[in-house]
Amino acid sequence: MRNSSKAAEPLADLAIDYVELYVENLDSSAFQWVDRYAFAIVGSGGSADHRSLALRHGEITLVLTQATSDRHPASAYVLSHGDGVADIALRTADVRAAFEAAVANGAGVHRRPARHTGDGPSVTAAVHGFGDVVHTLVQRAPDAGPGLPAGFVPADGQERPDGPGGEAGLAETGLTEVGLAEASLTETGLPEVGLLDIDHIAVCLGTGGLGPAVAYYQQALGFRDVFAEHIVVGAQAMHSKVVQSPSGAVTLTLIEPDDTALPGQIDEFLKSHQGSGVQHLAFSSHDAVRSVRALSDRGVTFLTTPDAYYDLLGERIDLSPRRLADLRATGVLADEDHDGQLFQIFTASTHPRHTLFYEVIERQGAQTFGSANIKALYEAVELERTGQRDFRR
């Protein structure tokens, strides 16, 4: 493999374009994202083997895909893992150059570069990531805003042809006309929830997988190792490293269980998910307290934080009495680094296997992850996992 600094040159502009989740039931999944998280349906796609919908909130684009035959990879994925993240698509100005650089430095080939016509991406390719997750490389017109995957039809288009991905494709989801109107109405309420973008993505890896995963992203995709943490929660423990793209726009938190401690929540994820995979997506917000209140009103459940945490928080961080009261009322955690403060909270997992969940995070200058927050967040997960506390709605 060549030096990672050379690999970074054609990959210097990597940013998240969209995240695709393979799901068992597209109708139900799309409804939950629109109803609970105020996403809007912005496009559809499909073939004889699958149906897909694209949803957006702020700069976040999620793609939900359901297999309609065993030929589509979503079929095997869902059987093995349940609903989950299958593709973290990365945008770049030159897909061919990025693909060639990544493969030359050890990236596994998933799909070679292909050119597309229409208003979507002009070129795409894909390389392997971790577990069954891939990275589609996406090339769009310069200065283009958030877009749809190749072959998708915009939901607000004047012409939607029949067939997979067109009007008939939307009809199968039960979200045509009235549903699309309701989805578009949620856009006027986005400031109420106020999710902005994907701050980071947390990944659970098997024991011994952390070092190779960090090396892979450094060598093949030019990422940097920017943060490391050993997290102890009771008798269990985990190792974590954060890798970041050269542009700083893509951040992956990689976690493996500490095999010298007792098995815990990371081991349980790996068992339930049947291998490495995405544990949570973290959505950024300008105001975490406001976002949590709005999402709670929509039915999203967040993990609770013991009151004792807030009794000590004011001694550790400079917060106004009102700010501290708001954090206590919503269960949002606070921490700081040399650059500023950050506020974050996990949702309770509604996944049948209790694997995938989500996070709301607000950064007021902070660039990393506060050690106290990390421990408190995973303590909250452990309390929920072992049923020691009730949820806060």
N, C-alpha and C positions, 0 to 999 in steps of 0.2 A: 504493500500500500504506500502511496505517496504521502507526504506531509500534509496534515489537516489544514495548514494555512493555505496551501495551494488548492486544496479541495474547496475551500471557502470562497474563492474568487468568483466562479460562476454561480455560486449559491448564496452570495452575499445579501441578496434581496428577499430571501424566503420569508413568506408570511402565510398565515392560515387563510385559505380561500373558503373552504367549507369543511364540515365534519359530517360524515355519513354514518348513520346507524342502521344496522340490519334489524328488522323487527318481525315479530310473528304476526301481528295484526296492525296493518297500516291505518285502518279507520280509527281504531282505539288510540293508537299512539299519536296520530295527528291531532285528534280531539284534545288529548291531554296537554299537548304543547300549546295549542291555541287557547284553550280554556284556562289552564293553570298558569302558564308562563307568558301569556299575551303575545305569542308569536303569530305572524300572519303568513298565510299560504301565498307563495309568490310564483310557484311554477310546478309543473308535473312532467314526468317522463315515464318511460316503460318500454316493454317489449313483450313478446309471447311468454317470456320467462319471469318477468317481474313488473311490479308497479312501484313508482316512487313519487314522493312529494317533496318540494323544497319549501322550507319555512324560514322566516327572517324576523329578527328583533334587533334593532340597532344595526350594528355591523356584523352580527352573528348570523351565519347561514347554516342551517341544519338540513340534511337530506335524510329522509326516512325511506327505506326500501324493504319491500316484502317480496319474497320469492313466490312465484305462481307455478313453478315446476322445480323438480329436483336438479335441473340443469344449472340453475343460478346458484352462485356461491352462498347467497343469503340463506338458502335452505339448510346446508350443512352447518353453517355458522350458528344459526339459531338453535338447531338441534344440540350442538355442542355447548354453546355458551348462553343461550337465551338472548334476549334483546341486548345489543351492545354496539360499541363503536367499532366499525370495520375499516374506516378510511379517514385519515387526517390529511386532507388535500392541501397542498402547499403551492402557493402562487409564486411565479418567477417570470422575469422578463424574457427569458430564453430557455424554453423547456429542453430543447435538444442539447444545448451546452450544459445545462444543469444535470440532465440525465447521464450524459457521457462522463462528466466529472464524477458523479456519484458512483456509477458502475465501475469506472476505472479505479476507484478507491475502495471497492469492496461491497457496494450496495447490491443486493439481489434484484434481479430483473423480474418484475411482475407483468409489465406491459410496455412494449417498446413505443417510441414516439409515433403519434398519428395526427394527421392534420384534419381539421373539421371546418365545415362551412356554416354560415348562419351568424347569428348575433352572439353566440356563446364563445367559449374558448376557441382560439385558433389552433392550438396544439396541446395535446396532453400525452402523458406517459405515466408510468407508475413503478415504484421500487418498494421493496419489502421494508417493513419497520420492525415491529416486535410481535411475537405471537402470530395471530392471524390478522393483524392490522397492517395495512399498506399505506403508502403515501402517493396519491395521485399528484403529479406535477401539472400545474395549470398555467397556461399562457394566455393572457387577455390583452386587449388593446391598451396602450399606454394611458395612464390616468383614468382608466375605467373603474367605476365603483363596484360594489359587490354584485356578482353575477350568478348565473345558474350553471350547473354542470352541462357538459356537451349533450346535445340532443333534447334538452328540456324545452318545454313551451311555457312562456310566461302566463301566469294566471290571469293577468289583466289584459292579455292580448285581444285585439279585435277579432282575430281569426284563430280558432282552435280546431284543427281538423279532427275528424273522428278517428278512432283507432287508439292504440296504446300511446299514452302521453298527451292525447288531445282531449276533446270534450268527453268522449266515451271513457277515457282513462280517469278523468276527474269524477265522472258519474259513479264509477265503481267504488269510490271512497265515500260516497254519500255527502260530499262537500262541494257540490256544484251550486251555482247561482246564489241561493240563500246562504249556504255555507261560506262561499267566497265573499259575499257581502259582509257577513259577520266577521270573517277573518280580516277584511280590510278595515272594518270599524275598530278593530283592536289597535290599529296603527295610531289612531288619534289618542289612545290611552297609553302609548309607550312611555311618555314622560312619567306617568304614574308609577310604572314599574322601574323603568330607567336602566335596563340592562344595556351595556355598551358593546362589549366585544368578549372574546375568549382570552382571559388573562393567562391561564396555564392549563395543562392537562396532566393529571396524575395517573401513573401507570404502575400496576403491581407486577412484579417479576418473581420468578421462582428463585429459591436459594441458589446463590452462585451466579445469578443472571445479571446482577447490577453492573459489575465491572465490564463484562463483554458488551452490554447495552450502551454504556457510556462510551466505550472505545469505538463502537460502531457509529454512533452519531457524531463523534469527533472526527473520525477518519473519513467516513463515507459522505457525510452531509455538512462537515465543517462546523459543527456546533462547538460551543465552549462549555466546560465544566465550571459552573459559577457558584455553587453552594453545596454544602454537605452537612448532614445532620444524623446523629444517632438518637433515636426517639425511644424512650422507655415508658411504657404504660403498664403499671403494675408489674406482673411477672413476665410480661412479653416485651419484645423490643423489635425495632426495625431499623435498617440502614436506608438512608435516602440521599440521593444526589440530584441536583437540578442542572439540566443541560439547556443551552439556549442557542438559537440560530445566530449567525453573525450580525444580522440586523437587529436582534433583540426582540423580534416580533413573534417568535415561536418559542415557548417555554414548556419543557417537559419535566415533571417531577417524577423521578424513577425511584421505586421503593422495593426492597426485598426484605423478607423476614430475617431476623438475627437468629441463626440456628443454635446459638448457645443459650437462648432463653426459651421459655415455654411457648408452644404454638399459640397464635392469637389471631387477630382480625385479618392480617395479610394472608396467613395460611388458610383461613376460612374462605377468603376471596378466591384464592388460587384453586381450592378444592371445588367451590361452587361454580366458578367460571370455567373450570377445567383447563387451567393454564393461564399464562400471562395475558393481561388486557387492561383496558382503561378503567380505572376505579372511579374517577370523577372528572367532570368538566367544571372549570371555575369561570364564572361570568363576572366581568368587571362592572362597576357601578360608580357614579359620582357620589352617591349617597346610599350606603348599605342599609342604614336604618330605614329610610324611606322605601327602598326596594323590598326589604324583608316584610315590612308592614303591608305593602301592596300585594305581595305574593301570598302572604298569610291570609289576607282577605279573599284571595282567589282559591284558597284551599291547599296551598303548599305547606307542608309540615317541616319544621326545622328542629334540629337537635337542641336539647336544653343544656344550659350551663349552670353549675351550682352557684348559689348566691355568694358563697365565700370567695369565688373568683373576683367578683366586683367589689367586695369589701377590701381587697388588697390592690385592686387595679389602680385606684387613685393615687396610691403611694408609689407606684411603679412608672406611671405615665402621666404627663401633664394634661388633664382633661377638665373641662368646665363641669360644674355640678349638673347642668342640664344634659350635657353630652353623656356623662356617666349614667344618668337616670335613663336616657334613651337606650343606651347599650344594654343596661340591665333588663329593661322592659322587653326588648326584642331578642335577647340572648346573643347578640353580636359580640365577638371577641375583639380585643384591641392589642396592638403591639407596635413596636417601632424599631427602626434601624438608624444608621447614621444620616440617612437622607430624609427621614420623615416617619409618619405613622401609617398604619394599615389596619383595616377593620374587615373581619371575615366571619362566615358562618357556613356550616354544612346543612344541607337538607337531609331529612330522613329518607332512606332508600325505600322506594315503593316497588322495586324490582322483585319479582317472585323468588329470585335466588338471593336477594339482599346483597347484590354486588354493586351495580352502578348507582351513583347518586350525584348531586350537584353542589356547587358552592357559589356564594355571592361574596365578592371581595371589592373593597374600596381602598385605593392607594392615595394617600395624601403625601406624596413624595417618596415613600418607601419603595425600594427597588428589590429587596430580597423577601425572605419569609422569617418573621420573628420566631425565635426558638420557643418562647413561652406559648405563643399561639399554636404552634405545631403540636406541642404536647397536649394543650387543652382541647384542640380539635379532635385528636384521636382518642383522648379520654372520653369525650362526648360520644364518639362512635362506639366505644367499648361499653359505655353505660346503656346505650340503645341496644347494642348487640346482645348483651346479657340480660336485658329486661329489668335493669335496676331502677330505672326512672321512667315516668310517663313523658310523652311528647308534649311540647308546647305548640299550640295552634295559633 
